[in-house]
Amino acid sequence: MDFRRPVEAVVGGVQGRLLAVLVEVTAPLTLRTLARLAEVSPAQASRVLPRLVDLGIVERHEVPPASQFVLARENIAAQTIVALAEVRERALRQIGKAASSIIRPVPIAVIAFGSLARGEADGESDIDLLVVRHDDVDEDSDQWSESLERWRRRVRALTGNDVEVLEASASEAAAKLRGRSELWRDIKRDGVVVHGAGLDVLLEQAVA
């Protein structure tokens, strides 16, 4: 999935660009302003907007000397567009829920990092996830490794992106957080907790 431009990735062309702008604003926009923000020409916008208005997805208000356009958020199709624009947040929630229901034993924490955490992931990006297990969980146990792989496949199905899993025990994570590794600095700076203990808890363990 292209998490940077989800609306444009699914709804192609000028229509997708216009909807991507409209979903992010609540104030009505003139055609020229909307076209500028969507990086299309006014002529292109004027050809597409009437169809979106006819479908009920966009509302048109006459404010002489110009018309103004706004997303019709009560429209069921427009609500689908809004949900599409929020796909990154929904993906993070679903990844966390899948971790708690699939991985056994349940990990201490699951943290998204890298481009997905920063909101920069596109269709070519990997989904980078840190999984922190309890110290008494053997990383080579069949239950752990097989459930972790099932979860990785679930995340792949959820997002459509390749998934890279970084695994560490609680004590290993604490040691890494004390270190100077650029990767772990990135996790501390950008990491988004999707399940379990927050970064502050892991950092407290690192200090202890």
PyMOL commands that set and color helices and strands:
alter all, ss='L'
color gray80, all
select helices_A, chain A and resi 6-10+13-22+31-38+42-54+76-85+87-102+115-118+142-159+170-178+182-190+199-207
alter helices_A, ss='H'
color red, helices_A
select strands_A, chain A and resi 29-30+58-63+66-71+109-113+127-133+163-169+192-196
alter strands_A, ss='S'
color yellow, strands_A
deselect
rebuild
show_as cartoon
